[in-house]
Amino acid sequence: MATTPSVHEAPSVSETPAERLPRSFPLRDLAVAPENMRFGEAPDDEIPELAETIFAAGVLQPLTVRPGKKKEKPAMALDGRRRWLALQLLLEAGRIAEDYPVPAFVETDPARQAAAIVLTNTAVPVHVADVIIAIGKMTKAKLTSAVIASALGYAEIDVRRLLALAELHPKALEALRSGRLNLKQARLMARVPSKKEQGEIAEAVLNGFGFQEWRITDRLDAGQVTVRDRRFRLVGAERYGAAGGRLESDLFGERPDVILDPEILQDAWIARAEALSAGLRTEAVQVLVSVAPSQIDDPALEPFGDAYGMGLDAEALSAWDQAQDAAQDAAATLHEQDLSLPEADGAIAALLEAKLAAEVAGEPFREISLVQVFSDGSTGLDVRAFGPPAPVVAPEDDEAGRAGDSDEADEGDGAREPTAIVRRGVISVVPVAVAPTPELEGVNHVLHDVRTDTATRALIRALADDPAVALTALVARLFGVLVLRQNRAKGGGALAIDAETYGRVGVSPIEALDGEIRRRLAERRAAWEASEVSPIGWVDGLAHGEKMALLAELVALSLDLREERTTSVRRSARAEAVEIAALCSADVTLHWTPDAGFLGAHPKPKLFDMLDEMGAGESRAGACKKDELVALVAERAAERGWAPAYLSWAAEPPAEAEVEEEPPAAVAEAVGDDAAEAPLAA
């Protein structure tokens, strides 16, 4: 065991030693210092292997020497005896000459000389890039991985990994040495088979563009099936191997094993899934096994599980809750088990039966005719039941069951009764906001179309600039469509979730409103094309703020509040638009004021009304021609930053409340003037 060197006074911070750089000495000027701890010992059996590695790759670790004294060689090795012996072996064999350059650190300070005798880490560490290059040279010199590992003191698997890195493009090794590339990234690049592509990626890294890891991982993942496949957990390595399946392990141990025979995995999974689900099959129930839930095209079948307990009485609801708890307990028992073992068969079969019972308990008035069994990553298998849909029971109250979006229902004032949704015999009342009554007097169909068209574009701009509100609108729409099943027909809601971009045939976008959003999306499309990845991969790589902004733009451009006729007022959509506009503080004047295209659709009386509303009435306006009046209104609106309120979907102001009588003087004196005036101020 090495002894601890004597303790010396630590130098001050200002006395930082200069950087130590190795010098080169000819071999003939080197010898082992007598104070070396192993001076005079015979060479060990591994010196020949060390000599081979030095001959192939040179001396990677410089020796530590002191200046020679009288009758000594110029450089006496304090550390590096085995390397000197290996060099002597090569010299005796005639493979190197006496002038062979040997790198060495020269220590002149007695304290550092003492440390060099007992410590082996006084030299500057060798960069991993140098080790990689050296191992590559050793391999070219016909040294095996075992010999190199023995000489360097590495595990053989580590040598094999470094050898794989030695095949990297020189620019990649340069980037690794310069710190632009870390070892993990270098290992990932080593998996790229094309040296040319390696060079291109490394060139980009050296030029400061960063390492695009996703380009490599996407390529490696494409078309590969690994042991992370959800089928593999149910099949297991033993069953897969017994069927003749092969696995390929990652050399660096960083990526999952690759399944080389996916068809064998598929056959093994189907065989086991069918065996475990055999108990679900009866004369009346068909069992369909598929890896992923497939689309059932039979229109006579409807899936279970959408009712969420609606229509159940207290007793049936309690039974449904208990069945769900039992299914969850059955699933919990499988989370920590090895699903590939035969011991798990009973628990998996019990889970399938429990989940099927829970679906039946949720809709006991329906019959099951088809059970779909599919793969699940945590429990091995899962089920979904299908059967004929339950008959829709019409409500007794005809007014409650009447659709709220028909022309007849839209007649009347702006107040709207809650919509009644009838599904599976259950009536759910959905409250809606109250939209203001549209101005229809003196407005023909063409003008009404223009107004609602422009108002739609105005709210598109406001919503696109408020991602949080766009998210709210989107989630609310999805909830209404998927859960409440309301406003599913075209025009039923403010958002057209069917992913139809809003537009009007023959009419160009308004540049400052929806035109701005289309421009943003065009730029995003260009960015996606340049990324050369799938849309999902591109969106996943966006920062959260960018994702939210993109969501707002897409949701906003799906808005459709246009009404082509005065008799097609969409009160449901209008009510939603009022709420959305209030949430995102929609104000069309922030981006646009009425222009000639918008104003030209209005008759002259409406244009005069606009001048009066903005306080810009002029005596000369009456003498203007239509086009002159349009230009005047556009000019005054731009000066004042004005636009009709309906373009920002402002809510109808409440009716003025009756003013309370002034409280008696005695009351005011008793409670104080401020308290007496508070109700009036409020």
KOLGUMAR-461078 format. One line per 2 residues: number of its first residue (from 1); their letters; for each residue z, y, x of C-alpha. Coordinates in Angstrom, 1 decimal. Example, Ala and Ser with C-alpha at 12.3 -4.5 7.8 and 13.67 -1.06 7.14 Angstrom:
REM KOLGUMAR-461078
1) as) 7.8:-4.5:12.3  7.1:-1.1:13.7
***
This chain:
REM KOLGUMAR-461078
1) ma) 0.0:0.0:0.0  -0.9:3.4:1.4
3) tt) 1.9:5.7:2.5  2.3:9.2:1.1
5) ps) 1.2:11.9:3.6  3.8:14.5:4.6
7) vh) 4.1:17.5:2.3  2.8:20.9:3.7
9) ea) 3.2:24.3:2.2  0.5:24.9:-0.4
11) ps) -1.9:27.6:0.4  -2.1:30.7:-1.8
13) vs) -4.8:31.1:-4.4  -6.6:33.5:-2.1
15) et) -6.8:30.8:0.6  -9.3:28.6:-1.2
17) pa) -11.0:26.4:1.4  -14.7:26.8:1.8
19) er) -17.1:24.3:0.4  -17.3:21.2:2.5
21) lp) -20.8:20.1:3.4  -21.8:16.9:5.3
23) rs) -23.4:17.0:8.7  -25.8:14.5:10.1
25) fp) -25.0:12.6:13.2  -27.2:10.1:15.1
27) lr) -25.7:6.6:14.9  -25.2:6.4:18.6
29) dl) -22.7:9.4:18.4  -20.5:7.6:15.9
31) av) -17.6:5.2:16.4  -14.5:4.1:14.5
33) ap) -11.4:6.2:15.3  -8.5:4.1:16.6
35) en) -6.1:5.6:14.1  -8.3:4.2:11.3
37) mr) -6.0:1.9:9.3  -8.3:-1.1:9.8
39) fg) -9.4:-0.4:13.3  -10.1:-3.6:15.2
41) ea) -10.3:-5.8:12.1  -13.1:-8.3:12.0
43) pd) -16.0:-7.5:9.6  -15.6:-9.1:6.2
45) de) -18.2:-11.4:4.6  -19.7:-8.7:2.4
47) ip) -20.8:-6.4:5.3  -24.3:-8.0:5.3
49) el) -24.7:-7.2:1.6  -23.5:-3.6:2.2
51) ae) -26.1:-3.4:5.1  -28.9:-4.4:2.7
53) ti) -27.9:-1.7:0.2  -27.7:0.9:3.0
55) fa) -31.1:-0.1:4.4  -32.6:0.2:0.9
57) ag) -31.0:3.4:-0.3  -29.3:5.0:2.7
59) vl) -25.7:6.0:3.1  -24.7:7.4:-0.3
61) qp) -21.1:8.2:0.5  -20.8:10.3:3.7
63) lt) -18.3:9.2:6.3  -15.2:11.3:7.2
65) vr) -15.0:11.9:10.9  -13.0:14.0:13.4
67) pg) -14.4:15.5:16.6  -14.2:13.0:19.5
69) kk) -11.8:13.5:22.3  -12.4:12.9:26.0
71) ke) -14.2:9.6:26.6  -14.8:9.2:22.8
73) kp) -18.0:9.5:20.9  -18.7:13.0:19.4
75) am) -17.8:11.8:15.9  -14.9:9.4:15.3
77) al) -14.8:7.8:11.8  -11.5:8.2:10.0
79) dg) -13.0:6.8:6.8  -16.1:4.7:6.6
81) rr) -15.4:1.7:8.9  -17.3:-0.8:6.7
83) rw) -20.3:1.5:6.5  -20.3:1.9:10.3
85) la) -20.1:-1.9:10.7  -23.1:-2.3:8.3
87) lq) -25.1:0.2:10.3  -24.3:-1.6:13.5
89) ll) -25.5:-4.8:11.9  -28.8:-3.2:11.0
91) le) -29.0:-1.7:14.6  -28.5:-5.1:16.2
93) ag) -31.2:-6.6:14.0  -33.6:-3.9:15.1
95) ri) -34.1:-2.6:11.6  -32.9:0.9:12.4
97) ae) -32.8:2.9:15.7  -29.9:4.5:17.5
99) dy) -30.9:7.9:16.2  -30.6:6.8:12.6
101) pv) -29.1:9.9:10.8  -25.7:9.3:9.2
103) pa) -24.1:11.9:6.9  -20.4:12.7:7.6
105) fv) -17.8:15.3:6.7  -16.1:16.7:9.8
107) et) -12.3:17.3:9.5  -10.7:19.5:12.2
109) dp) -7.4:20.2:10.4  -4.8:17.7:11.5
111) ar) -3.4:17.5:8.0  -6.8:16.7:6.5
113) qa) -7.4:14.2:9.2  -4.2:12.4:8.3
115) aa) -5.1:12.5:4.6  -8.6:11.0:5.4
117) iv) -6.9:8.1:7.1  -4.9:7.0:4.1
119) lt) -7.0:8.3:1.2  -10.5:7.4:0.2
121) nt) -11.3:10.2:-2.2  -11.4:13.2:0.1
123) av) -15.2:13.3:0.1  -17.3:15.0:-2.6
125) pv) -18.1:12.5:-5.3  -21.6:11.1:-5.5
127) hv) -23.6:12.4:-8.4  -24.5:9.7:-10.9
129) ad) -28.2:10.7:-10.6  -28.0:9.8:-6.9
131) vi) -26.4:6.4:-7.7  -29.2:5.8:-10.2
133) ia) -31.9:6.6:-7.7  -30.3:4.5:-5.0
135) ig) -30.0:1.5:-7.3  -33.7:1.9:-8.1
137) km) -34.4:1.8:-4.3  -32.3:-1.3:-3.9
139) tk) -34.2:-3.1:-6.6  -37.5:-2.3:-5.0
141) ak) -36.0:-3.7:-1.8  -35.7:-7.1:-3.7
143) lt) -31.9:-6.9:-4.1  -30.6:-8.6:-7.2
145) sa) -28.2:-7.0:-9.8  -25.5:-9.3:-8.6
147) vi) -25.9:-8.3:-5.0  -25.9:-4.6:-5.8
149) as) -22.8:-5.0:-8.0  -20.9:-6.8:-5.3
151) al) -21.9:-4.2:-2.7  -21.0:-1.2:-4.8
153) gy) -18.0:-2.7:-6.5  -19.5:-2.3:-10.0
155) ae) -19.7:-4.8:-12.9  -23.1:-6.4:-13.1
157) id) -23.7:-5.1:-16.6  -23.1:-1.5:-15.3
159) vr) -25.7:-2.1:-12.6  -28.2:-3.3:-15.1
161) rl) -27.6:-0.2:-17.2  -28.0:2.1:-14.2
163) la) -31.1:0.2:-13.3  -32.6:1.0:-16.7
165) la) -31.9:4.6:-16.0  -33.6:4.3:-12.7
167) el) -36.8:3.8:-14.6  -36.6:7.3:-16.2
169) hp) -39.2:9.9:-15.5  -38.3:11.9:-12.4
171) ka) -38.0:15.1:-14.5  -35.4:13.4:-16.6
173) le) -33.4:12.5:-13.5  -33.8:16.1:-12.4
175) al) -32.4:17.3:-15.7  -29.5:14.9:-15.4
177) rs) -28.7:16.1:-11.9  -28.8:19.8:-12.9
179) gr) -26.5:19.2:-15.9  -29.1:20.0:-18.5
181) ln) -28.9:16.4:-19.6  -25.7:14.3:-20.0
183) lk) -25.5:10.6:-19.3  -25.5:9.7:-23.0
185) qa) -28.7:11.6:-23.6  -30.2:10.0:-20.5
187) rl) -29.4:6.6:-21.9  -31.1:7.6:-25.2
189) ma) -34.2:8.8:-23.4  -34.3:5.5:-21.4
191) rv) -35.1:3.8:-24.7  -38.3:5.7:-25.1
193) ps) -41.1:3.4:-23.7  -43.6:6.1:-22.8
195) kk) -43.0:7.7:-19.5  -45.3:10.6:-20.5
197) eq) -43.1:11.4:-23.5  -40.0:11.1:-21.4
199) ge) -41.5:13.7:-19.1  -42.4:16.0:-22.0
201) ia) -38.8:15.8:-23.4  -37.3:16.4:-20.0
203) ea) -39.6:19.3:-19.4  -38.4:21.0:-22.6
205) vl) -34.8:20.4:-21.5  -35.4:21.9:-18.1
207) ng) -37.1:24.9:-19.7  -33.9:25.6:-21.8
209) fg) -35.1:24.3:-25.2  -32.4:21.8:-25.5
211) fq) -32.5:18.0:-26.1  -33.9:17.1:-29.5
213) ew) -32.0:13.9:-30.0  -33.3:13.4:-33.5
215) ri) -36.8:12.9:-32.3  -35.7:9.8:-30.4
217) td) -33.3:8.4:-32.9  -35.8:8.8:-35.7
219) rl) -38.4:6.8:-33.7  -35.9:4.1:-32.8
221) da) -34.6:3.7:-36.4  -38.1:3.6:-37.9
223) gq) -38.9:0.1:-39.0  -35.8:-1.4:-37.6
225) vt) -33.3:-3.6:-39.4  -29.8:-3.7:-37.8
227) vr) -26.6:-5.5:-38.4  -25.5:-2.4:-40.4
229) dr) -27.8:-3.5:-43.1  -25.8:-4.1:-46.3
231) rf) -27.2:-7.6:-46.6  -25.9:-8.7:-43.2
233) rl) -22.3:-8.3:-44.3  -22.7:-10.9:-47.0
235) vg) -24.8:-13.2:-44.8  -23.0:-12.9:-41.5
237) ae) -24.1:-13.7:-37.9  -23.3:-17.4:-38.1
239) ry) -25.3:-18.1:-41.3  -28.1:-15.9:-40.0
241) ga) -28.2:-17.7:-36.7  -28.0:-21.1:-38.3
243) ag) -31.2:-20.2:-40.3  -33.0:-19.4:-37.0
245) gr) -32.5:-15.7:-37.0  -32.4:-13.8:-33.8
247) le) -30.5:-10.6:-32.7  -31.3:-8.1:-30.0
249) sd) -28.3:-6.3:-28.4  -28.5:-2.8:-27.0
251) lf) -28.2:-2.8:-23.3  -25.9:0.2:-23.3
253) ge) -23.8:-1.0:-26.2  -24.3:2.2:-28.1
255) rp) -26.6:1.1:-31.0  -26.1:-1.7:-33.4
257) dv) -27.8:-5.1:-32.8  -31.3:-5.3:-34.1
259) il) -32.2:-8.1:-36.5  -35.5:-9.6:-35.2
261) dp) -36.1:-11.8:-38.2  -35.5:-9.7:-41.4
263) ei) -37.3:-12.2:-43.6  -34.7:-14.8:-42.6
265) lq) -32.0:-12.4:-43.5  -33.6:-11.7:-46.9
267) da) -33.9:-15.4:-47.7  -30.3:-16.0:-46.7
269) wi) -29.0:-13.1:-48.8  -30.9:-14.1:-51.9
271) ar) -29.7:-17.7:-51.6  -26.1:-16.6:-51.3
273) ae) -26.3:-13.9:-54.0  -27.8:-16.3:-56.5
275) al) -25.1:-18.9:-55.8  -22.3:-16.3:-56.2
277) sa) -23.7:-14.9:-59.4  -24.5:-18.2:-61.0
279) gl) -21.4:-18.0:-63.3  -22.9:-14.9:-65.0
281) rt) -25.9:-16.7:-66.3  -25.9:-18.0:-69.9
283) ea) -28.5:-18.9:-72.5  -28.4:-15.3:-73.8
285) vq) -28.0:-13.5:-70.5  -30.6:-13.4:-67.8
287) vl) -29.5:-12.7:-64.2  -31.8:-10.7:-61.9
289) vs) -31.0:-10.6:-58.2  -32.4:-7.8:-56.0
291) va) -31.2:-6.1:-52.9  -31.3:-2.6:-54.5
293) ps) -31.0:-1.7:-58.1  -34.5:-1.9:-59.4
295) qi) -36.1:-0.1:-62.3  -36.0:-2.0:-65.5
297) dd) -39.2:-1.2:-67.3  -38.4:-2.9:-70.5
299) pa) -38.0:0.0:-73.1  -35.9:-2.3:-75.3
301) le) -33.2:-2.4:-72.6  -30.7:0.3:-71.8
303) pf) -28.1:0.2:-69.1  -24.4:0.0:-69.8
305) gd) -22.0:2.4:-68.3  -23.3:5.8:-69.6
307) ay) -20.9:6.1:-72.6  -17.8:6.7:-70.4
309) gm) -15.6:5.5:-73.3  -17.0:7.8:-75.9
311) gl) -16.7:6.4:-79.4  -13.7:4.1:-78.7
313) da) -10.5:4.2:-80.6  -7.2:4.2:-78.8
315) ea) -6.9:0.4:-78.6  -10.4:-0.1:-77.3
317) ls) -10.0:2.8:-74.9  -6.8:1.2:-73.5
319) aw) -8.6:-2.1:-73.1  -11.5:-0.4:-71.3
321) dq) -9.0:1.3:-68.9  -7.3:-2.0:-68.2
323) aq) -10.7:-3.7:-67.5  -11.6:-0.9:-65.1
325) da) -8.3:-1.3:-63.3  -8.9:-5.0:-63.0
327) aq) -12.4:-4.4:-61.5  -11.0:-1.9:-59.0
329) da) -8.2:-4.3:-57.9  -10.8:-7.1:-57.4
331) aa) -12.9:-4.8:-55.3  -9.9:-3.7:-53.2
333) tl) -9.2:-7.3:-52.2  -12.6:-7.5:-50.6
335) he) -12.6:-4.4:-48.4  -10.9:-5.9:-45.4
337) qd) -12.3:-9.4:-45.8  -15.1:-11.0:-43.9
339) ls) -17.6:-11.4:-46.8  -19.7:-13.9:-44.9
341) lp) -17.0:-16.6:-44.8  -16.9:-19.3:-47.5
343) ea) -13.3:-18.3:-48.2  -14.6:-15.0:-49.8
345) dg) -16.8:-16.7:-52.3  -14.2:-16.9:-55.0
347) ai) -13.1:-13.3:-54.7  -16.7:-12.1:-54.8
349) aa) -17.5:-14.1:-57.9  -14.3:-12.8:-59.5
351) ll) -15.3:-9.2:-58.8  -18.7:-9.7:-60.5
353) ea) -17.0:-11.1:-63.6  -14.4:-8.3:-63.6
355) kl) -17.0:-5.5:-63.3  -19.1:-7.1:-66.0
357) aa) -16.1:-7.3:-68.3  -15.4:-3.6:-67.7
359) ev) -18.9:-2.6:-68.7  -18.6:-4.6:-71.9
361) ag) -15.2:-3.1:-72.7  -16.7:0.4:-72.3
363) ep) -19.3:-0.3:-75.0  -18.0:-3.3:-77.1
365) fr) -20.5:-2.6:-79.9  -23.4:-3.6:-77.7
367) ei) -24.7:-7.0:-76.5  -25.7:-7.9:-73.0
369) sl) -29.1:-9.5:-72.4  -29.7:-8.8:-68.7
371) vq) -27.4:-8.6:-65.7  -28.7:-7.1:-62.5
373) vf) -27.0:-8.2:-59.3  -27.6:-6.1:-56.2
375) sd) -26.2:-5.6:-52.7  -23.1:-3.5:-52.0
377) gs) -21.9:-2.5:-48.5  -18.2:-2.7:-49.2
379) tg) -17.8:-5.6:-51.7  -21.0:-7.6:-50.9
381) ld) -22.4:-7.6:-54.4  -22.3:-5.4:-57.5
383) vr) -23.6:-5.7:-61.1  -25.2:-3.6:-63.8
385) af) -25.5:-4.8:-67.4  -28.5:-4.0:-69.7
387) gp) -28.9:-4.6:-73.4  -30.5:-3.2:-76.5
389) pa) -29.4:0.4:-77.2  -26.8:1.0:-79.8
391) pv) -28.1:2.4:-83.0  -27.8:6.2:-83.3
393) va) -25.6:7.0:-86.3  -26.5:10.3:-88.1
395) pe) -23.6:12.6:-88.7  -22.4:13.1:-92.3
397) dd) -22.6:16.9:-91.9  -26.3:17.7:-91.8
399) ea) -25.6:21.2:-90.4  -23.8:19.7:-87.4
401) gr) -26.6:17.3:-86.6  -29.3:19.8:-86.8
403) ag) -31.1:20.6:-83.5  -30.3:24.0:-82.2
405) ds) -33.6:24.8:-80.5  -36.1:24.8:-83.4
407) de) -37.7:27.9:-84.8  -35.7:27.6:-88.0
409) ad) -32.4:27.5:-86.1  -33.4:30.5:-84.0
411) eg) -33.9:32.8:-87.0  -31.2:35.2:-87.6
413) dg) -28.9:37.2:-85.4  -27.9:36.6:-81.8
415) ar) -24.8:34.5:-82.6  -25.3:30.8:-82.3
417) ep) -23.3:27.9:-83.6  -22.3:25.2:-81.0
419) ta) -24.9:22.5:-80.6  -24.0:19.1:-82.0
421) iv) -25.1:16.2:-79.8  -25.3:12.8:-81.5
423) rr) -25.3:9.7:-79.3  -24.1:6.2:-80.0
425) gv) -22.6:7.4:-83.3  -20.4:10.0:-81.6
427) is) -20.8:13.7:-82.3  -20.0:16.0:-79.4
429) vv) -19.8:19.8:-80.0  -21.0:21.8:-77.0
431) pv) -20.1:25.5:-77.0  -22.7:28.0:-75.8
433) av) -22.6:31.6:-74.8  -23.7:34.2:-77.3
435) ap) -27.0:35.8:-76.3  -28.0:39.4:-77.4
437) tp) -30.5:39.7:-80.2  -34.0:40.3:-78.8
439) el) -35.8:43.5:-79.8  -38.6:42.3:-82.0
441) eg) -39.3:45.3:-84.2  -42.6:46.8:-83.3
443) vn) -43.1:44.1:-80.6  -46.2:41.9:-80.9
445) hv) -46.6:38.5:-79.3  -48.4:39.8:-76.2
447) lh) -45.7:42.3:-75.5  -42.9:39.8:-76.1
449) dv) -44.7:37.4:-73.7  -44.9:40.2:-71.0
451) rt) -41.3:41.2:-71.4  -39.8:37.7:-71.2
453) dt) -42.2:36.8:-68.3  -41.0:39.8:-66.3
455) at) -37.4:39.2:-67.2  -37.7:35.7:-65.9
457) ra) -39.1:36.9:-62.6  -36.2:39.4:-62.3
459) li) -33.6:36.7:-62.8  -35.4:34.5:-60.3
461) ra) -34.9:37.2:-57.7  -31.3:37.8:-58.5
463) la) -30.4:34.1:-58.6  -32.3:33.3:-55.3
465) dd) -30.0:35.8:-53.5  -26.8:34.2:-54.8
467) pa) -26.6:30.6:-53.6  -23.2:30.0:-55.1
469) va) -24.3:30.9:-58.6  -27.5:28.9:-58.1
471) lt) -25.3:25.9:-57.3  -23.3:26.5:-60.4
473) al) -26.4:26.8:-62.6  -27.9:23.6:-61.1
475) va) -24.7:21.5:-61.5  -24.3:22.8:-65.1
477) rl) -27.8:21.9:-65.9  -27.5:18.4:-64.4
479) fg) -24.3:18.0:-66.3  -25.9:19.0:-69.6
481) vl) -29.0:16.8:-69.0  -27.3:13.7:-67.6
483) vl) -24.0:13.6:-69.3  -24.2:15.7:-72.5
485) rq) -27.9:14.9:-73.0  -28.5:18.3:-74.4
487) nr) -31.6:20.6:-74.0  -33.6:17.9:-72.4
489) ak) -36.9:18.9:-74.0  -39.1:21.5:-72.4
491) gg) -37.6:24.9:-73.1  -34.2:23.6:-74.0
493) ga) -32.4:25.3:-71.1  -32.8:28.1:-68.6
495) la) -33.5:25.8:-65.7  -36.5:23.6:-65.7
497) id) -35.0:20.8:-63.7  -38.2:18.7:-63.9
499) ae) -39.0:20.6:-60.6  -41.8:22.7:-62.1
501) ty) -42.4:25.9:-60.2  -42.4:28.9:-62.6
503) gr) -45.7:30.6:-63.0  -48.1:32.2:-65.5
505) vg) -51.7:31.2:-65.6  -53.9:34.1:-64.4
507) vs) -51.0:36.3:-63.4  -50.0:36.8:-59.8
509) pi) -46.4:36.8:-58.7  -44.5:40.1:-58.6
511) ea) -44.2:40.6:-54.9  -40.7:42.1:-54.8
513) ld) -39.3:39.5:-57.2  -40.5:35.9:-57.4
515) ge) -43.2:36.7:-54.8  -40.5:37.2:-52.2
517) ir) -39.0:33.7:-53.0  -42.4:32.1:-52.7
519) rr) -42.8:33.7:-49.3  -39.5:32.3:-48.1
521) la) -40.4:28.9:-49.3  -43.8:29.1:-47.5
523) er) -42.0:29.9:-44.3  -39.6:27.0:-44.8
525) ra) -42.6:24.7:-45.4  -44.1:25.8:-42.1
527) aw) -40.8:25.1:-40.4  -40.7:21.6:-41.9
529) ea) -44.2:20.9:-40.8  -43.4:22.0:-37.2
531) se) -40.3:19.7:-37.2  -42.4:16.6:-37.6
533) vs) -39.6:14.8:-39.5  -39.2:13.7:-43.1
535) pi) -38.0:16.3:-45.6  -34.7:14.5:-45.9
537) gw) -34.2:14.6:-42.2  -35.2:18.2:-42.0
539) vd) -32.9:19.3:-44.7  -30.1:17.3:-43.2
541) gl) -30.5:19.1:-39.9  -30.1:22.5:-41.5
543) ah) -26.9:24.4:-41.2  -24.8:24.6:-44.4
545) ge) -25.7:28.2:-45.0  -29.4:27.4:-44.7
547) km) -29.1:24.5:-47.1  -27.3:26.7:-49.7
549) al) -30.0:29.4:-49.3  -32.8:26.8:-49.8
551) la) -31.0:25.4:-52.8  -30.7:28.8:-54.3
553) el) -34.4:29.5:-53.8  -35.5:26.2:-55.3
555) va) -33.2:26.5:-58.3  -34.2:30.1:-58.9
557) ls) -37.9:29.3:-58.8  -37.3:26.6:-61.5
559) ld) -36.1:29.2:-64.0  -38.3:29.4:-67.1
561) lr) -37.2:32.0:-69.7  -40.7:33.0:-70.8
563) ee) -41.4:33.1:-74.6  -45.0:33.3:-75.6
565) rt) -44.4:34.4:-79.2  -41.9:36.4:-81.1
567) ts) -41.3:33.3:-83.3  -40.4:31.1:-80.3
569) vr) -37.1:32.8:-79.2  -35.2:30.3:-77.1
571) rs) -31.6:31.2:-77.8  -30.2:28.3:-75.8
573) ar) -32.1:29.5:-72.7  -31.2:33.1:-73.4
575) ae) -27.5:32.3:-73.6  -27.6:30.5:-70.3
577) av) -29.5:33.3:-68.7  -26.9:35.9:-69.8
579) ei) -24.1:33.8:-68.2  -26.1:33.3:-65.0
581) aa) -27.0:36.9:-64.7  -23.4:38.0:-65.1
583) lc) -22.3:35.5:-62.4  -24.8:36.7:-59.9
585) sa) -24.6:40.4:-60.9  -28.3:40.5:-61.6
587) dv) -29.9:43.9:-61.3  -33.6:44.0:-61.2
589) tl) -33.6:47.6:-59.9  -32.2:46.4:-56.5
591) hw) -35.7:45.1:-55.8  -38.1:46.4:-58.3
593) tp) -38.7:49.1:-61.0  -41.3:48.9:-63.7
595) da) -44.9:49.1:-62.3  -48.2:49.7:-63.9
597) gf) -48.8:46.0:-64.5  -45.6:45.7:-66.6
599) lg) -45.8:49.1:-68.3  -49.5:48.7:-69.2
601) ah) -48.6:46.0:-71.8  -46.4:48.4:-73.8
603) pk) -47.8:50.7:-76.5  -47.3:54.4:-76.0
605) pk) -44.3:54.7:-78.4  -42.4:52.2:-76.3
607) lf) -43.3:54.1:-73.2  -41.9:57.3:-74.7
609) dm) -38.8:55.4:-75.6  -38.4:54.4:-71.9
611) ld) -38.6:58.0:-70.8  -35.9:58.9:-73.3
613) em) -33.7:56.0:-72.2  -33.8:57.1:-68.5
615) ga) -33.4:60.8:-69.5  -36.8:61.7:-68.2
617) ge) -38.4:63.0:-71.4  -41.1:65.6:-70.8
619) sr) -43.1:67.8:-73.1  -46.3:67.0:-71.4
621) ag) -45.9:63.3:-71.9  -47.2:63.5:-75.5
623) ac) -50.5:64.8:-74.2  -51.0:62.0:-71.6
625) kk) -53.5:59.3:-72.0  -52.3:55.7:-71.9
627) de) -53.0:55.2:-68.2  -51.5:58.7:-67.3
629) lv) -48.4:57.9:-69.3  -48.0:54.5:-67.6
631) al) -48.2:56.2:-64.2  -45.6:58.9:-65.3
633) va) -43.1:56.3:-66.5  -43.6:54.2:-63.3
635) er) -43.0:57.3:-61.2  -39.9:58.4:-63.1
637) aa) -38.5:54.9:-63.1  -38.9:54.6:-59.3
639) er) -37.2:58.0:-58.8  -34.2:57.0:-60.9
641) gw) -34.1:53.3:-59.9  -34.3:52.4:-63.6
643) ap) -35.5:49.4:-65.5  -34.9:48.2:-69.1
645) ay) -31.6:46.4:-69.4  -33.2:43.3:-70.8
647) ls) -34.9:42.6:-67.5  -31.5:42.0:-65.9
649) wa) -30.4:39.8:-68.8  -27.4:42.1:-69.5
651) ae) -25.0:40.8:-72.3  -25.0:42.7:-75.5
653) pp) -22.1:45.1:-75.5  -19.3:44.3:-77.9
655) ae) -18.8:46.4:-81.0  -16.6:49.4:-80.6
657) ae) -13.0:48.6:-81.7  -11.2:50.9:-84.1
659) ve) -9.1:53.5:-82.4  -5.4:53.0:-83.1
661) ee) -3.5:55.8:-84.6  -1.5:58.0:-82.2
663) pp) 2.0:56.6:-82.0  4.7:58.7:-83.5
665) aa) 6.4:61.2:-81.2  9.7:59.3:-81.5
667) va) 8.1:56.1:-80.3  6.5:57.9:-77.4
669) ea) 9.7:59.5:-76.4  11.6:56.1:-76.6
671) vg) 9.3:54.1:-74.5  7.9:56.8:-72.2
673) dd) 4.5:58.6:-72.3  2.9:56.0:-69.9
675) aa) 3.9:53.1:-72.0  2.8:54.7:-75.2
677) ea) -0.6:55.5:-73.8  -1.1:52.1:-72.2
679) pl) -2.7:50.4:-75.3  -5.1:53.3:-75.7
681) aa) -6.0:53.2:-72.0  -6.6:49.5:-72.2
***
